[in-house]
Amino acid sequence: MKIRRDIASVPARSASETWKAIVDLITGSGTVDRSQLDHAASVMESLIADEHPAKVPVVVKGKGPRLVVYCLFGEDAVEAGLAIERLSWNPTAGDWRMTAPTAGEDVGWMARRLAERAPRITVHDVAKPPPDEEHAQTDGAAGAVEIDWGALGGR
């Protein structure tokens, strides 16, 4: 099961404020390795500023459902406002991992920096999401469905 959250970013929030909002969303009582989220801030703020989480989410896998976090930018961010629907669980209580999208040319240096500072967080090329990640609609929303009416004996 996947749960989706959309978080307003630039211009409603700076990249730094957006990362802080994500950290606040995914942490709480029982969070393990919170310091890694703080140490990853410069890398995560950079990929947020480049607007990569607009199309490919930041994914948190840990306790409970998989959480996918998309960022909204521009007019979408302004219209969405600053409210964020809270989670009913703490995905960082226990063993957790996070993946985030970035430009292919930035994967190397970001991966090295995160390996030193925040090994629970990895980055991947925005054009090549990890094979186990699906980026379809989530949170119970149904994706587009095509029906072949001819095969069903319809018109």
CYANA upper distance limits for C-alpha pairs under 8 A (distance plus 0.5 A):
  1 MET  CA     65 PRO  CA      5.84
  1 MET  CA     66 ARG  CA      6.77
  2 LYS  CA     65 PRO  CA      6.00
  2 LYS  CA     66 ARG  CA      5.16
  2 LYS  CA     67 LEU  CA      6.18
  2 LYS  CA     68 VAL  CA      7.40
  2 LYS  CA    138 THR  CA      6.43
  2 LYS  CA    139 ASP  CA      6.59
  3 ILE  CA     65 PRO  CA      7.08
  3 ILE  CA     66 ARG  CA      6.74
  3 ILE  CA     67 LEU  CA      5.45
  3 ILE  CA     68 VAL  CA      6.67
  3 ILE  CA    138 THR  CA      6.38
  3 ILE  CA    139 ASP  CA      4.96
  3 ILE  CA    140 GLY  CA      8.28
  4 ARG  CA     67 LEU  CA      6.41
  4 ARG  CA     68 VAL  CA      5.35
  4 ARG  CA     69 VAL  CA      6.36
  4 ARG  CA     70 TYR  CA      8.09
  4 ARG  CA    138 THR  CA      6.10
  4 ARG  CA    139 ASP  CA      5.81
  5 ARG  CA     67 LEU  CA      8.10
  5 ARG  CA     68 VAL  CA      6.91
  5 ARG  CA     69 VAL  CA      5.45
  5 ARG  CA     70 TYR  CA      6.86
  5 ARG  CA     84 ILE  CA      8.04
  5 ARG  CA     85 GLU  CA      7.87
  6 ASP  CA     69 VAL  CA      6.34
  6 ASP  CA     70 TYR  CA      5.34
  6 ASP  CA     71 CYS  CA      6.08
  6 ASP  CA     72 LEU  CA      7.08
  6 ASP  CA     84 ILE  CA      8.10
  7 ILE  CA     18 THR  CA      7.83
  7 ILE  CA     21 ALA  CA      8.39
  7 ILE  CA     22 ILE  CA      8.28
  7 ILE  CA     69 VAL  CA      7.70
  7 ILE  CA     70 TYR  CA      6.81
  7 ILE  CA     71 CYS  CA      5.33
  7 ILE  CA     72 LEU  CA      6.40
  7 ILE  CA     77 ALA  CA      8.14
  7 ILE  CA     80 ALA  CA      8.50
  7 ILE  CA     82 LEU  CA      8.02
  7 ILE  CA     84 ILE  CA      7.10
  8 ALA  CA     12 ALA  CA      6.64
  8 ALA  CA     13 ARG  CA      7.21
  8 ALA  CA     18 THR  CA      7.83
  8 ALA  CA     71 CYS  CA      6.28
  8 ALA  CA     72 LEU  CA      5.18
  8 ALA  CA     73 PHE  CA      6.97
  8 ALA  CA     76 ASP  CA      8.02
  8 ALA  CA     77 ALA  CA      4.81
  8 ALA  CA     78 VAL  CA      7.60
  8 ALA  CA     80 ALA  CA      6.70
  8 ALA  CA     81 GLY  CA      6.92
  8 ALA  CA     82 LEU  CA      6.69
  9 SER  CA     13 ARG  CA      5.16
  9 SER  CA     14 SER  CA      6.72
  9 SER  CA     15 ALA  CA      7.01
  9 SER  CA     17 GLU  CA      8.38
  9 SER  CA     18 THR  CA      6.06
  9 SER  CA     71 CYS  CA      6.45
  9 SER  CA     72 LEU  CA      6.02
  9 SER  CA     73 PHE  CA      5.92
  9 SER  CA     74 GLY  CA      8.41
  9 SER  CA     77 ALA  CA      6.25
 10 VAL  CA     14 SER  CA      5.84
 10 VAL  CA     15 ALA  CA      7.13
 10 VAL  CA     49 ALA  CA      8.20
 10 VAL  CA     72 LEU  CA      8.08
 10 VAL  CA     73 PHE  CA      5.75
 10 VAL  CA     74 GLY  CA      6.68
 10 VAL  CA     77 ALA  CA      7.20
 11 PRO  CA     73 PHE  CA      7.29
 11 PRO  CA     74 GLY  CA      6.52
 11 PRO  CA     77 ALA  CA      7.33
 11 PRO  CA     78 VAL  CA      7.43
 12 ALA  CA     74 GLY  CA      8.50
 12 ALA  CA     77 ALA  CA      6.33
 12 ALA  CA     78 VAL  CA      5.98
 12 ALA  CA     81 GLY  CA      7.57
 12 ALA  CA     82 LEU  CA      7.67
 13 ARG  CA     17 GLU  CA      6.04
 13 ARG  CA     18 THR  CA      6.35
 13 ARG  CA     82 LEU  CA      8.48
 14 SER  CA     18 THR  CA      6.56
 15 ALA  CA     19 TRP  CA      6.75
 15 ALA  CA     45 GLU  CA      5.57
 15 ALA  CA     46 SER  CA      7.91
 15 ALA  CA     48 ILE  CA      6.19
 15 ALA  CA     49 ALA  CA      5.88
 16 SER  CA     20 LYS  CA      6.79
 16 SER  CA     41 ALA  CA      8.02
 16 SER  CA     45 GLU  CA      6.02
 17 GLU  CA     21 ALA  CA      6.62
 18 THR  CA     22 ILE  CA      6.79
 18 THR  CA     45 GLU  CA      8.29
 18 THR  CA     48 ILE  CA      8.29
 19 TRP  CA     23 VAL  CA      6.67
 19 TRP  CA     41 ALA  CA      7.43
 19 TRP  CA     44 MET  CA      7.31
 19 TRP  CA     45 GLU  CA      6.70
 19 TRP  CA     48 ILE  CA      8.29
 20 LYS  CA     24 ASP  CA      6.54
 21 ALA  CA     25 LEU  CA      6.61
 22 ILE  CA     26 ILE  CA      6.80
 22 ILE  CA     69 VAL  CA      8.50
 23 VAL  CA     27 THR  CA      6.51
 23 VAL  CA     37 LEU  CA      7.38
 24 ASP  CA     28 GLY  CA      8.07
 25 LEU  CA     84 ILE  CA      8.45
 25 LEU  CA     86 ARG  CA      6.99
 25 LEU  CA     87 LEU  CA      7.57
 26 ILE  CA     87 LEU  CA      8.24
 26 ILE  CA     90 ASN  CA      6.54
 26 ILE  CA     91 PRO  CA      6.41
 26 ILE  CA     92 THR  CA      6.80
 27 THR  CA     31 THR  CA      6.10
 27 THR  CA     34 ARG  CA      7.93
 27 THR  CA     90 ASN  CA      6.50
 27 THR  CA     91 PRO  CA      7.67
 27 THR  CA     92 THR  CA      6.43
 27 THR  CA     93 ALA  CA      8.16
 28 GLY  CA     90 ASN  CA      6.69
 28 GLY  CA     92 THR  CA      8.38
 28 GLY  CA     93 ALA  CA      8.29
 29 SER  CA     90 ASN  CA      8.21
 29 SER  CA     93 ALA  CA      8.07
 30 GLY  CA     90 ASN  CA      8.28
 30 GLY  CA     92 THR  CA      8.15
 30 GLY  CA     93 ALA  CA      5.43
 30 GLY  CA     94 GLY  CA      7.99
 31 THR  CA     90 ASN  CA      7.72
 31 THR  CA     92 THR  CA      5.46
 31 THR  CA     93 ALA  CA      4.73
 31 THR  CA     94 GLY  CA      7.36
 32 VAL  CA     92 THR  CA      6.48
 32 VAL  CA     93 ALA  CA      5.99
 32 VAL  CA     94 GLY  CA      6.29
 32 VAL  CA     95 ASP  CA      7.89
 33 ASP  CA     37 LEU  CA      8.03
 34 ARG  CA     38 ASP  CA      7.33
 35 SER  CA     39 HIS  CA      6.60
 36 GLN  CA     40 ALA  CA      6.55
 36 GLN  CA    117 ARG  CA      6.91
 36 GLN  CA    118 ALA  CA      5.00
 36 GLN  CA    119 PRO  CA      8.07
 36 GLN  CA    120 ARG  CA      7.93
 37 LEU  CA     41 ALA  CA      7.01
 37 LEU  CA    118 ALA  CA      7.40
 39 HIS  CA    117 ARG  CA      6.19
 39 HIS  CA    118 ALA  CA      6.85
 40 ALA  CA     44 MET  CA      6.58
 40 ALA  CA    114 LEU  CA      6.86
 40 ALA  CA    117 ARG  CA      7.03
 40 ALA  CA    118 ALA  CA      6.42
 40 ALA  CA    121 ILE  CA      8.40
 41 ALA  CA     45 GLU  CA      6.30
 42 SER  CA     46 SER  CA      6.67
 43 VAL  CA     47 LEU  CA      7.05
 43 VAL  CA    110 MET  CA      6.78
 43 VAL  CA    113 ARG  CA      8.26
 43 VAL  CA    114 LEU  CA      8.14
 44 MET  CA     48 ILE  CA      6.65
 44 MET  CA    100 ALA  CA      8.49
 45 GLU  CA     49 ALA  CA      6.49
 46 SER  CA     50 ASP  CA      6.84
 47 LEU  CA     51 GLU  CA      6.97
 47 LEU  CA     52 HIS  CA      6.52
 47 LEU  CA     53 PRO  CA      8.14
 47 LEU  CA    101 PRO  CA      7.68
 47 LEU  CA    102 THR  CA      6.08
 47 LEU  CA    103 ALA  CA      8.43
 48 ILE  CA     52 HIS  CA      6.62
 48 ILE  CA     53 PRO  CA      6.87
 48 ILE  CA     71 CYS  CA      8.21
 50 ASP  CA    102 THR  CA      8.44
 51 GLU  CA     71 CYS  CA      8.05
 51 GLU  CA     73 PHE  CA      7.80
 52 HIS  CA     56 VAL  CA      6.98
 52 HIS  CA     57 PRO  CA      8.47
 52 HIS  CA    101 PRO  CA      6.42
 52 HIS  CA    102 THR  CA      6.37
 52 HIS  CA    103 ALA  CA      8.12
 52 HIS  CA    126 VAL  CA      7.25
 53 PRO  CA     57 PRO  CA      5.37
 53 PRO  CA     58 VAL  CA      6.80
 53 PRO  CA     69 VAL  CA      8.05
 53 PRO  CA     70 TYR  CA      5.73
 53 PRO  CA     71 CYS  CA      5.82
 53 PRO  CA    100 ALA  CA      8.03
 53 PRO  CA    101 PRO  CA      6.95
 54 ALA  CA     70 TYR  CA      6.07
 54 ALA  CA     71 CYS  CA      5.48
 54 ALA  CA     72 LEU  CA      6.36
 54 ALA  CA     73 PHE  CA      7.69
 55 LYS  CA     70 TYR  CA      7.65
 56 VAL  CA     70 TYR  CA      7.46
 56 VAL  CA    101 PRO  CA      6.86
 56 VAL  CA    126 VAL  CA      7.12
 56 VAL  CA    129 PRO  CA      8.25
 56 VAL  CA    135 HIS  CA      7.15
 57 PRO  CA     68 VAL  CA      6.08
 57 PRO  CA     69 VAL  CA      5.63
 57 PRO  CA     70 TYR  CA      5.26
 57 PRO  CA     71 CYS  CA      8.18
 57 PRO  CA    100 ALA  CA      7.18
 57 PRO  CA    101 PRO  CA      7.48
 57 PRO  CA    135 HIS  CA      7.88
 58 VAL  CA     68 VAL  CA      6.27
 58 VAL  CA     69 VAL  CA      5.58
 58 VAL  CA     70 TYR  CA      7.06
 58 VAL  CA     98 MET  CA      7.51
 58 VAL  CA     99 THR  CA      6.23
 58 VAL  CA    100 ALA  CA      4.95
 58 VAL  CA    101 PRO  CA      7.23
 59 VAL  CA     66 ARG  CA      7.60
 59 VAL  CA     67 LEU  CA      6.18
 59 VAL  CA     68 VAL  CA      5.08
 59 VAL  CA     69 VAL  CA      6.79
 59 VAL  CA     98 MET  CA      5.93
 59 VAL  CA     99 THR  CA      5.74
 59 VAL  CA    100 ALA  CA      7.00
 60 VAL  CA     66 ARG  CA      6.47
 60 VAL  CA     67 LEU  CA      5.59
 60 VAL  CA     68 VAL  CA      7.00
 60 VAL  CA     91 PRO  CA      7.50
 60 VAL  CA     96 TRP  CA      7.54
 60 VAL  CA     97 ARG  CA      6.31
 60 VAL  CA     98 MET  CA      4.96
 60 VAL  CA     99 THR  CA      7.26
 61 LYS  CA     65 PRO  CA      7.78
 61 LYS  CA     66 ARG  CA      5.44
 61 LYS  CA     67 LEU  CA      7.04
 61 LYS  CA     91 PRO  CA      7.34
 61 LYS  CA     96 TRP  CA      6.00
 61 LYS  CA     97 ARG  CA      5.77
 61 LYS  CA     98 MET  CA      6.77
 62 GLY  CA     66 ARG  CA      7.50
 62 GLY  CA     91 PRO  CA      5.55
 62 GLY  CA     92 THR  CA      6.52
 62 GLY  CA     93 ALA  CA      7.90
 62 GLY  CA     94 GLY  CA      7.37
 62 GLY  CA     95 ASP  CA      6.21
 62 GLY  CA     96 TRP  CA      4.45
 62 GLY  CA     97 ARG  CA      6.81
 63 LYS  CA     89 TRP  CA      8.24
 63 LYS  CA     90 ASN  CA      7.34
 63 LYS  CA     91 PRO  CA      5.29
 63 LYS  CA     92 THR  CA      7.14
 63 LYS  CA     93 ALA  CA      6.80
 63 LYS  CA     94 GLY  CA      6.94
 63 LYS  CA     95 ASP  CA      7.63
 63 LYS  CA     96 TRP  CA      7.46
 64 GLY  CA     89 TRP  CA      7.23
 64 GLY  CA     90 ASN  CA      8.16
 64 GLY  CA     91 PRO  CA      6.68
 65 PRO  CA     91 PRO  CA      8.25
 67 LEU  CA     91 PRO  CA      8.22
 71 CYS  CA     77 ALA  CA      8.49
 72 LEU  CA     76 ASP  CA      6.21
 72 LEU  CA     77 ALA  CA      5.25
 72 LEU  CA     80 ALA  CA      8.41
 73 PHE  CA     77 ALA  CA      5.21
 73 PHE  CA     78 VAL  CA      8.26
 74 GLY  CA     78 VAL  CA      7.07
 75 GLU  CA     79 GLU  CA      6.62
 76 ASP  CA     80 ALA  CA      6.56
 77 ALA  CA     81 GLY  CA      6.93
 91 PRO  CA     96 TRP  CA      7.42
 92 THR  CA     96 TRP  CA      5.98
 96 TRP  CA    120 ARG  CA      7.46
 97 ARG  CA    120 ARG  CA      5.45
 97 ARG  CA    121 ILE  CA      6.44
 98 MET  CA    120 ARG  CA      6.78
 98 MET  CA    121 ILE  CA      5.17
 98 MET  CA    122 THR  CA      6.80
 99 THR  CA    121 ILE  CA      6.24
 99 THR  CA    122 THR  CA      5.35
 99 THR  CA    123 VAL  CA      5.91
 99 THR  CA    124 HIS  CA      7.68
100 ALA  CA    121 ILE  CA      8.22
100 ALA  CA    122 THR  CA      6.94
100 ALA  CA    123 VAL  CA      5.25
100 ALA  CA    124 HIS  CA      6.80
101 PRO  CA    123 VAL  CA      6.15
101 PRO  CA    124 HIS  CA      5.66
101 PRO  CA    125 ASP  CA      6.26
101 PRO  CA    126 VAL  CA      5.11
101 PRO  CA    129 PRO  CA      7.88
102 THR  CA    106 ASP  CA      7.00
102 THR  CA    107 VAL  CA      6.99
102 THR  CA    123 VAL  CA      7.05
102 THR  CA    124 HIS  CA      6.62
102 THR  CA    125 ASP  CA      5.82
102 THR  CA    126 VAL  CA      5.61
103 ALA  CA    107 VAL  CA      7.09
103 ALA  CA    125 ASP  CA      6.01
103 ALA  CA    126 VAL  CA      6.29
103 ALA  CA    127 ALA  CA      8.30
104 GLY  CA    124 HIS  CA      7.99
104 GLY  CA    125 ASP  CA      5.10
104 GLY  CA    126 VAL  CA      7.37
104 GLY  CA    127 ALA  CA      8.03
106 ASP  CA    110 MET  CA      6.54
107 VAL  CA    111 ALA  CA      6.25
107 VAL  CA    123 VAL  CA      6.80
107 VAL  CA    124 HIS  CA      6.66
107 VAL  CA    125 ASP  CA      6.85
108 GLY  CA    112 ARG  CA      6.77
109 TRP  CA    113 ARG  CA      6.66
110 MET  CA    114 LEU  CA      6.56
110 MET  CA    123 VAL  CA      7.54
111 ALA  CA    115 ALA  CA      6.49
111 ALA  CA    122 THR  CA      6.73
111 ALA  CA    123 VAL  CA      6.60
112 ARG  CA    116 GLU  CA      6.95
113 ARG  CA    117 ARG  CA      6.69
113 ARG  CA    118 ALA  CA      8.40
114 LEU  CA    118 ALA  CA      5.26
114 LEU  CA    119 PRO  CA      6.27
114 LEU  CA    121 ILE  CA      6.98
114 LEU  CA    122 THR  CA      7.26
115 ALA  CA    119 PRO  CA      5.08
115 ALA  CA    121 ILE  CA      8.35
115 ALA  CA    122 THR  CA      8.31
124 HIS  CA    128 LYS  CA      7.44
124 HIS  CA    129 PRO  CA      6.78
124 HIS  CA    130 PRO  CA      7.44
125 ASP  CA    129 PRO  CA      6.88
129 PRO  CA    133 GLU  CA      7.11
136 ALA  CA    143 GLY  CA      7.32
137 GLN  CA    141 ALA  CA      6.43
137 GLN  CA    142 ALA  CA      7.22
137 GLN  CA    143 GLY  CA      6.42
138 THR  CA    142 ALA  CA      8.06
148 ASP  CA    152 LEU  CA      7.22
149 TRP  CA    153 GLY  CA      6.79
149 TRP  CA    154 GLY  CA      5.26
149 TRP  CA    155 ARG  CA      6.98
150 GLY  CA    154 GLY  CA      5.81
150 GLY  CA    155 ARG  CA      6.88
